[in-house]
Amino acid sequence: MSSPGGQWKVLGSAFWRGGSMNASAGGFRPRNSIEKVSYRLGTGNSAAFFGCFTRSPGDGTGKTYLEVQYRPGNAPVQFAGCNRRKIMRKYAIVLLSALCIPFSASVKLQAQAGLPEPPGPRQAVLPIRISVGHSGLPAVPSVAGIFPRLSGAKQESLGAPLEGSPAAPLWLAMVHPGANEAVGPPAALLEEAERDSVAALYRQIYELVLQERWPEAHVMLSRFLQEHPDSRWADDAAFWRCYTLQKLGKPLEEVFSCYEKFVATYTDSRWRDDAKAAMIRIGEQLVRQGKKGYEEKVAALKSSDDEEVMLTALYALGQRGEAKAAEAAIRLFRRTNDTKKRLKILAVLGQFIQKQKLVPFLEEVAKSDRSEPVRIRAVDLLSRIRSADATDALLRLARQAVSPKVRYGAVFGLRRRKERTVLDALERTALEDTSADVASAAAEVLADFRDPALLPRLVHIAKEGKHLQARVRAIAGMGRIRDGKAVDALIALATGARDRVIRRAALQALQENRSPKILKAVRDIVRSGDPELEKMALMLAARIPQTEAKKLLLEYALQNGDRDLAVVAAQALTYRKKPLSRDDLLQILRKTKFERVKRSILIGLRHLPVRDQLAVVRYILQHESSAEVRKQAIWSLGRTASPELIRLLTDVAEQDPHVEVRVAAVQVLARIKDSRAQEALIRIIEKQR
């Protein structure tokens, strides 16, 4: 029908028709013979209606919106936009949870009377058993038992079918063959629907609180907490349950106990302060009645609130740089027992660390506070103070603190302090500390200086350290020192250490070095008989630019005794900065007996000029029968648009005896961005026909 602003047009889809509403009372606007286009659940004041409309003025512009009417007689609420997700998540959750029918925007209502046209593709629906009514059409399914009762007075369900309710369209029963068969929905959709249904249920219960229907609200809140203890609304429900106890005139001891349990259980709830305020008020009444034990509880609650106020004031004073704030913070710290508040007080003190003499206080806290997080935070504050007394305090903590975490924090707090006493303490800690983490932290702090003068200390730790983890950290630090003596020390460890882990760590530390001294160590290690270390040594040789390193790798790639060692040497040759020559490649291809060596060395083919690439590939095609080697040669070719390369690939694609080699040639041709390569592919296709 028309309206003052333009023509109303239905956008969504409906699963059944009928069910009259009073348009003058804010109902949906009828269209032709369809009395309403919306969804309805429940009876009387429990019904909910919603639908999508667009108002299109004569100029062609229009806005789509969602209209929701929660109860008959109330004015409908309009929301900008109208999409499936918004309906499913916010406004149609009652329908989703109860009827278990997915909202579908794929079926448009027609502008004539009759059933909506059936959907094209079959769609999976949520689990539903559809019973056929007396008219032959499937009846709207019952939703009894889906939602708890809002009123305990009457045993009736929100979802009871409406008397004389219209039937669902026939295509709804035909979505899945078999009237009584069920199709499972996506798990994510069910979880989302369940979350939204819990939120909708809580909002319904909260309406009872707002209407001051205390008996019903208390029953429903208790049931909600029992059925949804982990819901995001659980703390809200628990608070209002205590509130309803108070309104119902229950004994004050019971109400106080309820709030007390709430405060202990929901430590991060937004209602915590309100609950504590209620406890103070109720507790004072119980004190006046002569009840024992409540005076101490009220005093503790008031003290807690006073501390929060004082802490806020301290923050403000700290921002202004007031000197007396530090003294007040220390006094407050000494009398409070709450770990969270003590941590907050230390955060306030962090604003004064460069202005106040806080070292004795922080050292005392770091040594003896009963809370480990508080001790660690005190050490962190000490590490930010650049003074001799702070350094001495950190040294004492690194040596004497009982907690390994405190010692660990003290060691890292000594970073960038290069006094002789600090270096001695770090070396001693790395050598002797009972905790592997603390010892390795000390070695790392020493190594971070990257000072050649500290090399003897690191070598001492690497050789004599109590913990393997600390020794490995010291060796890694030696690799970061750019000094010939460091290279000599690492070579000595790589070749002479008895512990295999130490030798491997030394080889790893040498990775960034380019010294030719390493070659001798590589030769010694390759003869050691340890396969893993031998491979590491050959890969290390790949980083050395001198010709001697290339000769060494060629020697091991050409030997026919140890296949795995030859393969690693061939791979190392392809990793070198300077690529192999054509003659080097052909030499290995001719002399090695290992197929894997041939395939590994062919990776370096792409770095050669096109002419040399073609020479190597022609040699492979003439002398190598292995399909894997021939395919690797083709794959290793570059993407240069060379006429000779395209001709070679075309010949291989048409004539090679191995199918996989021909396929590889076609794939390489496809990667060449040139019209001649495309023409070659077309010719290959035509010949195949």
GUDO-284498 format. One line per field, with one value per residue (C-alpha): residue number from 1; residue in one letter; y, x, z. Coordinates in steps of 0.05 Angstrom, whole numbers. Example, Ala and Ser with C-alpha at 12.3 -4.5 7.8 and 13.67 -1.06 7.14 Angstrom:
BEGIN
pado	1;2
kemi	A;S
py	-90;-21
px	246;273
pz	156;143
***
This chain:
BEGIN
pado	1;2;3;4;5;6;7;8;9;10;11;12;13;14;15;16;17;18;19;20;21;22;23;24;25;26;27;28;29;30;31;32;33;34;35;36;37;38;39;40;41;42;43;44;45;46;47;48;49;50;51;52;53;54;55;56;57;58;59;60;61;62;63;64;65;66;67;68;69;70;71;72;73;74;75;76;77;78;79;80;81;82;83;84;85;86;87;88;89;90;91;92;93;94;95;96;97;98;99;100;101;102;103;104;105;106;107;108;109;110;111;112;113;114;115;116;117;118;119;120;121;122;123;124;125;126;127;128;129;130;131;132;133;134;135;136;137;138;139;140;141;142;143;144;145;146;147;148;149;150;151;152;153;154;155;156;157;158;159;160;161;162;163;164;165;166;167;168;169;170;171;172;173;174;175;176;177;178;179;180;181;182;183;184;185;186;187;188;189;190;191;192;193;194;195;196;197;198;199;200;201;202;203;204;205;206;207;208;209;210;211;212;213;214;215;216;217;218;219;220;221;222;223;224;225;226;227;228;229;230;231;232;233;234;235;236;237;238;239;240;241;242;243;244;245;246;247;248;249;250;251;252;253;254;255;256;257;258;259;260;261;262;263;264;265;266;267;268;269;270;271;272;273;274;275;276;277;278;279;280;281;282;283;284;285;286;287;288;289;290;291;292;293;294;295;296;297;298;299;300;301;302;303;304;305;306;307;308;309;310;311;312;313;314;315;316;317;318;319;320;321;322;323;324;325;326;327;328;329;330;331;332;333;334;335;336;337;338;339;340;341;342;343;344;345;346;347;348;349;350;351;352;353;354;355;356;357;358;359;360;361;362;363;364;365;366;367;368;369;370;371;372;373;374;375;376;377;378;379;380;381;382;383;384;385;386;387;388;389;390;391;392;393;394;395;396;397;398;399;400;401;402;403;404;405;406;407;408;409;410;411;412;413;414;415;416;417;418;419;420;421;422;423;424;425;426;427;428;429;430;431;432;433;434;435;436;437;438;439;440;441;442;443;444;445;446;447;448;449;450;451;452;453;454;455;456;457;458;459;460;461;462;463;464;465;466;467;468;469;470;471;472;473;474;475;476;477;478;479;480;481;482;483;484;485;486;487;488;489;490;491;492;493;494;495;496;497;498;499;500;501;502;503;504;505;506;507;508;509;510;511;512;513;514;515;516;517;518;519;520;521;522;523;524;525;526;527;528;529;530;531;532;533;534;535;536;537;538;539;540;541;542;543;544;545;546;547;548;549;550;551;552;553;554;555;556;557;558;559;560;561;562;563;564;565;566;567;568;569;570;571;572;573;574;575;576;577;578;579;580;581;582;583;584;585;586;587;588;589;590;591;592;593;594;595;596;597;598;599;600;601;602;603;604;605;606;607;608;609;610;611;612;613;614;615;616;617;618;619;620;621;622;623;624;625;626;627;628;629;630;631;632;633;634;635;636;637;638;639;640;641;642;643;644;645;646;647;648;649;650;651;652;653;654;655;656;657;658;659;660;661;662;663;664;665;666;667;668;669;670;671;672;673;674;675;676;677;678;679;680;681;682;683;684;685;686;687;688;689
kemi	M;S;S;P;G;G;Q;W;K;V;L;G;S;A;F;W;R;G;G;S;M;N;A;S;A;G;G;F;R;P;R;N;S;I;E;K;V;S;Y;R;L;G;T;G;N;S;A;A;F;F;G;C;F;T;R;S;P;G;D;G;T;G;K;T;Y;L;E;V;Q;Y;R;P;G;N;A;P;V;Q;F;A;G;C;N;R;R;K;I;M;R;K;Y;A;I;V;L;L;S;A;L;C;I;P;F;S;A;S;V;K;L;Q;A;Q;A;G;L;P;E;P;P;G;P;R;Q;A;V;L;P;I;R;I;S;V;G;H;S;G;L;P;A;V;P;S;V;A;G;I;F;P;R;L;S;G;A;K;Q;E;S;L;G;A;P;L;E;G;S;P;A;A;P;L;W;L;A;M;V;H;P;G;A;N;E;A;V;G;P;P;A;A;L;L;E;E;A;E;R;D;S;V;A;A;L;Y;R;Q;I;Y;E;L;V;L;Q;E;R;W;P;E;A;H;V;M;L;S;R;F;L;Q;E;H;P;D;S;R;W;A;D;D;A;A;F;W;R;C;Y;T;L;Q;K;L;G;K;P;L;E;E;V;F;S;C;Y;E;K;F;V;A;T;Y;T;D;S;R;W;R;D;D;A;K;A;A;M;I;R;I;G;E;Q;L;V;R;Q;G;K;K;G;Y;E;E;K;V;A;A;L;K;S;S;D;D;E;E;V;M;L;T;A;L;Y;A;L;G;Q;R;G;E;A;K;A;A;E;A;A;I;R;L;F;R;R;T;N;D;T;K;K;R;L;K;I;L;A;V;L;G;Q;F;I;Q;K;Q;K;L;V;P;F;L;E;E;V;A;K;S;D;R;S;E;P;V;R;I;R;A;V;D;L;L;S;R;I;R;S;A;D;A;T;D;A;L;L;R;L;A;R;Q;A;V;S;P;K;V;R;Y;G;A;V;F;G;L;R;R;R;K;E;R;T;V;L;D;A;L;E;R;T;A;L;E;D;T;S;A;D;V;A;S;A;A;A;E;V;L;A;D;F;R;D;P;A;L;L;P;R;L;V;H;I;A;K;E;G;K;H;L;Q;A;R;V;R;A;I;A;G;M;G;R;I;R;D;G;K;A;V;D;A;L;I;A;L;A;T;G;A;R;D;R;V;I;R;R;A;A;L;Q;A;L;Q;E;N;R;S;P;K;I;L;K;A;V;R;D;I;V;R;S;G;D;P;E;L;E;K;M;A;L;M;L;A;A;R;I;P;Q;T;E;A;K;K;L;L;L;E;Y;A;L;Q;N;G;D;R;D;L;A;V;V;A;A;Q;A;L;T;Y;R;K;K;P;L;S;R;D;D;L;L;Q;I;L;R;K;T;K;F;E;R;V;K;R;S;I;L;I;G;L;R;H;L;P;V;R;D;Q;L;A;V;V;R;Y;I;L;Q;H;E;S;S;A;E;V;R;K;Q;A;I;W;S;L;G;R;T;A;S;P;E;L;I;R;L;L;T;D;V;A;E;Q;D;P;H;V;E;V;R;V;A;A;V;Q;V;L;A;R;I;K;D;S;R;A;Q;E;A;L;I;R;I;I;E;K;Q;R
py	0;71;118;193;184;134;61;5;-56;-121;-142;-203;-270;-300;-372;-366;-316;-290;-269;-203;-141;-74;-25;34;6;5;-61;-77;-49;-101;-110;-134;-198;-213;-189;-178;-193;-209;-265;-279;-320;-333;-308;-244;-196;-246;-241;-208;-184;-159;-148;-111;-53;0;65;87;159;180;206;135;144;104;74;4;-6;-60;-51;-88;-90;-128;-130;-114;-44;-16;30;-6;11;26;12;35;-19;-88;-148;-221;-217;-160;-198;-263;-234;-181;-182;-251;-293;-315;-343;-374;-409;-430;-449;-468;-441;-400;-332;-334;-273;-315;-319;-256;-249;-238;-179;-225;-269;-340;-376;-349;-382;-440;-428;-449;-488;-533;-505;-540;-521;-525;-588;-588;-641;-616;-647;-643;-611;-628;-581;-622;-566;-571;-537;-486;-527;-521;-488;-512;-521;-478;-419;-419;-390;-316;-329;-387;-380;-415;-476;-449;-441;-378;-420;-453;-454;-400;-423;-423;-401;-403;-460;-455;-456;-523;-511;-507;-581;-596;-563;-632;-696;-732;-696;-722;-720;-670;-637;-612;-538;-508;-511;-437;-416;-457;-429;-358;-370;-399;-339;-290;-330;-325;-250;-245;-287;-242;-180;-210;-225;-156;-128;-161;-124;-58;-72;-88;-157;-183;-254;-272;-237;-275;-342;-328;-299;-361;-406;-365;-372;-447;-458;-407;-400;-381;-331;-260;-239;-283;-227;-181;-236;-252;-179;-169;-234;-206;-142;-179;-215;-147;-123;-187;-171;-231;-231;-180;-234;-273;-211;-191;-262;-259;-194;-220;-282;-238;-194;-254;-290;-234;-195;-156;-141;-71;-82;-96;-26;-24;-91;-66;-3;-46;-89;-28;-3;-71;-85;-20;-40;-108;-74;-30;-94;-122;-176;-200;-201;-148;-88;-115;-131;-61;-30;-72;-50;23;17;-14;43;95;63;67;141;154;116;160;222;195;187;259;283;240;274;341;317;328;302;282;235;184;182;176;119;81;88;64;5;-18;-20;-52;-127;-129;-150;-112;-47;-57;-64;0;36;14;42;109;106;96;170;188;139;192;244;206;160;98;46;20;13;-22;-69;-88;-103;-143;-186;-198;-183;-244;-233;-253;-206;-148;-169;-172;-104;-74;-102;-72;-3;-12;-26;42;80;101;107;71;50;21;-19;-46;-65;-103;-138;-161;-186;-223;-259;-268;-268;-333;-330;-346;-298;-241;-259;-263;-193;-166;-195;-162;-98;-95;-85;-26;-21;-35;-27;-78;-103;-115;-154;-197;-211;-229;-277;-310;-316;-347;-398;-416;-397;-456;-434;-447;-389;-340;-365;-359;-290;-268;-296;-260;-193;-201;-219;-159;-112;-141;-120;-157;-143;-188;-247;-283;-281;-311;-365;-382;-389;-430;-479;-482;-462;-504;-502;-521;-467;-413;-440;-439;-366;-347;-380;-343;-278;-295;-300;-228;-202;-182;-200;-251;-278;-293;-334;-372;-387;-411;-455;-486;-502;-528;-576;-593;-591;-659;-639;-645;-589;-541;-559;-547;-481;-458;-476;-437;-377;-378;-371;-296;-299;-298;-314;-364;-393;-430;-475;-514;-525;-548;-600;-625;-629;-664;-719;-724;-778;-738;-733;-673;-633;-651;-623;-560;-551;-557;-507;-461;-466;-439;-371;-364;-326;-351;-399;-450;-458;-474;-525;-558;-564;-590;-643;-669;-663;-706;-760;-824;-852;-816;-797;-752;-713;-705;-679;-627;-604;-597;-556;-512;-498;-471;-426;-390;-317;-329;-378;-440;-439;-483;-525;-537;-561;-607;-635;-656;-683;-726;-753;-764;-829;-802;-779;-734;-697;-684;-658;-614;-583;-567;-516;-470;-474;-412;-367;-381;-343;-372;-400;-439;-462;-491;-527;-561;-581;-610;-651;-677;-694;-732;-770;-775;-826;-810;-775;-740;-710;-689;-657;-620;-593;-566;-536;-501;-462;-387;-349;-312;-303;-331;-362;-418;-433;-433;-480;-527;-528;-540;-599;-629;-619;-655;-709;-728;-801;-783;-753;-715;-683;-660;-632;-594;-564;-539;-508;-472;-446;-420;-379;-343;-277;-276;-284;-337;-380;-373;-392;-453;-474;-467;-511;-564;-564;-570;-628;-664;-660
px	0;22;45;58;132;128;115;129;165;179;253;258;223;169;159;85;29;-29;-37;-72;-44;-75;-39;-65;-31;36;32;63;32;-7;9;-43;-74;-15;-41;29;100;136;151;112;128;85;17;-12;39;95;92;147;143;197;206;247;219;244;210;224;204;187;257;286;324;304;330;321;308;289;225;215;153;165;93;26;3;74;100;150;224;261;335;378;394;364;408;406;460;428;361;394;439;397;323;304;341;276;253;321;326;254;234;305;292;347;327;334;338;340;265;228;155;113;65;6;-33;-11;50;120;156;201;276;321;378;363;386;405;360;370;345;270;216;157;90;35;-29;-101;-96;-39;11;65;44;87;130;121;175;152;209;259;256;244;178;178;126;125;50;29;58;55;110;124;127;59;29;-22;-94;-112;-42;-28;11;82;90;96;167;192;177;209;276;302;271;233;185;216;289;336;398;452;468;538;565;585;513;486;537;521;447;457;498;446;389;423;429;356;336;375;343;275;292;321;254;224;275;257;184;199;169;217;191;190;257;290;266;288;356;371;351;393;455;443;436;486;541;595;554;580;516;529;557;498;449;486;486;412;396;427;389;323;338;343;278;242;258;303;347;403;455;433;435;504;530;502;539;602;602;590;651;695;672;667;731;727;652;628;578;633;635;559;560;613;573;512;554;577;505;477;537;526;453;477;527;472;431;489;508;579;635;606;642;710;682;654;720;759;711;718;794;795;754;798;860;830;815;886;917;880;905;976;973;952;1008;1058;1039;1054;1121;1103;1160;1115;1075;1131;1132;1056;1059;1110;1067;1006;1047;1068;997;960;960;927;977;942;943;1016;1033;994;1032;1099;1075;1063;1133;1160;1147;1198;1255;1303;1285;1276;1322;1281;1337;1335;1260;1259;1316;1278;1215;1254;1286;1230;1160;1115;1089;1135;1103;1115;1188;1199;1167;1213;1274;1248;1244;1314;1342;1315;1355;1424;1464;1520;1476;1424;1479;1503;1432;1423;1490;1468;1401;1434;1478;1434;1360;1325;1277;1309;1261;1286;1358;1341;1311;1370;1419;1383;1379;1455;1455;1495;1532;1605;1638;1690;1649;1590;1631;1661;1592;1562;1619;1613;1537;1544;1593;1563;1489;1444;1391;1406;1361;1398;1467;1449;1420;1487;1525;1478;1486;1562;1558;1513;1572;1606;1672;1735;1763;1709;1728;1769;1709;1663;1714;1719;1643;1641;1693;1679;1605;1562;1502;1504;1452;1498;1558;1519;1498;1570;1592;1537;1563;1634;1607;1583;1652;1688;1758;1809;1819;1745;1749;1809;1772;1710;1752;1786;1718;1690;1747;1770;1710;1688;1614;1579;1530;1588;1621;1555;1544;1615;1601;1536;1572;1622;1566;1574;1650;1686;1755;1796;1820;1754;1773;1823;1770;1721;1771;1784;1709;1692;1741;1711;1660;1601;1550;1512;1575;1604;1544;1545;1619;1607;1550;1596;1647;1593;1597;1672;1685;1756;1770;1797;1728;1699;1754;1739;1665;1679;1724;1669;1615;1656;1674;1634;1640;1589;1527;1496;1561;1566;1494;1507;1570;1532;1477;1530;1561;1494;1488;1554;1550;1591;1554;1585;1610;1585;1648;1639;1569;1587;1646;1601;1547;1598;1636;1586;1548;1494;1429;1413;1478;1460;1392;1421;1474;1425;1391;1450;1433;1388;1446;1483;1476;1423;1476;1508;1440;1425;1492;1482;1409;1430;1483;1430;1381;1435;1469;1421;1365;1335;1268;1278;1345;1317;1257;1301;1343;1281;1253;1318;1318;1306;1247;1287;1248;1305;1286;1335;1307;1235;1255;1289;1229;1181;1223;1224;1148;1136;1189;1215;1201;1180;1110;1132;1190;1143;1095;1152;1172;1101;1098;1164;1139;1076;1119;1155;1119;1130;1086;1132;1123;1047;1050;1092;1039;984;1024;1033;958;942;991;960;893
pz	0;-8;46;49;35;-22;-35;16;-12;24;22;66;64;108;128;138;127;165;238;240;273;286;240;279;341;308;271;204;142;101;28;-22;5;51;119;148;130;194;243;305;367;428;449;476;508;496;420;379;307;260;186;133;93;45;31;-41;-56;-126;-140;-136;-72;-12;53;78;151;201;241;306;349;414;438;405;424;429;376;330;335;270;258;200;150;144;137;156;209;246;249;269;323;356;340;316;367;399;332;318;385;388;317;295;225;192;166;90;46;-17;-26;-46;-32;-93;-99;-106;-59;-49;-22;-32;-90;-69;-64;-122;-90;-32;34;98;156;230;265;261;258;217;229;177;199;179;119;90;101;154;218;254;303;377;419;486;535;497;545;620;645;661;714;761;772;709;675;604;552;512;450;451;380;367;363;290;271;196;167;142;67;34;9;80;88;21;37;57;32;85;131;194;174;208;180;228;228;230;301;300;284;342;391;369;375;444;467;441;472;540;532;511;572;619;590;602;674;684;662;724;767;735;746;819;815;868;880;806;794;851;826;755;775;817;760;711;755;762;687;661;714;662;624;615;651;712;755;738;756;821;843;829;864;928;916;910;976;1009;977;998;1071;1082;1146;1141;1157;1095;1051;1078;1065;994;978;1013;969;908;923;933;870;819;832;767;765;753;810;862;890;896;932;981;994;1009;1056;1095;1101;1122;1167;1206;1218;1244;1290;1319;1330;1371;1322;1334;1282;1236;1267;1244;1174;1166;1189;1139;1083;1101;1105;1036;1007;1042;1011;941;952;979;921;871;908;906;831;825;871;834;768;801;828;901;945;1004;959;960;1037;1038;987;1028;1091;1052;1024;1094;1121;1062;1051;982;929;873;913;933;859;845;900;870;803;838;868;798;786;841;829;803;856;921;960;950;943;1015;1014;945;965;1028;988;936;991;1039;1012;1016;944;888;836;885;895;820;810;863;827;762;795;824;754;731;783;757;820;856;914;865;830;897;916;850;861;930;903;845;895;956;937;951;891;823;790;834;819;745;747;786;734;676;717;714;638;613;680;663;731;748;806;760;709;764;793;725;710;778;771;701;728;795;803;820;769;695;676;721;699;624;637;667;607;560;596;591;517;501;514;451;479;458;528;557;512;566;613;559;542;616;621;556;583;657;666;711;664;590;575;602;563;498;511;523;458;419;450;426;355;359;376;311;331;307;377;381;317;344;409;371;325;386;416;350;340;411;458;483;488;421;439;452;385;348;384;364;291;294;324;266;214;208;201;134;159;118;185;188;130;170;224;170;145;215;232;166;186;256;240;268;210;238;253;185;149;191;174;99;101;140;83;35;70;59;-6;-19;-75;-25;3;-66;-79;-12;-28;-99;-69;-24;-77;-124;-74;-83;-14;30;-9;45;53;-23;-27;28;-7;-73;-38;-5;-73;-98;-36;-49;-66;-129;-174;-203;-274;-330;-327;-253;-263;-321;-281;-223;-270;-306;-246;-190;-186;-140;-171;-112;-121;-194;-175;-120;-163;-219;-173;-190;-264;-263;-243;-308;-374;-421;-468;-411;-386;-454;-458;-390;-406;-474;-439;-390;-446;-485;-429;-370;-371;-302;-308;-241;-263;-331;-298;-248;-306;-340;-276;-261;-325;-319;-349;-401;-467;-509;-577;-566;-497;-524;-580;-532;-485;-544;-568;-498;-490;-556;-556;-487;-470;-399;-388;-325;-363;-419;-367;-334;-401;-414;-344;-355;-422;-388;-341;-397;-412;-487;-547;-577;-515;-521;-595;-576;-525;-578;-627;-573;-561;-635;-644;-585;-620
***
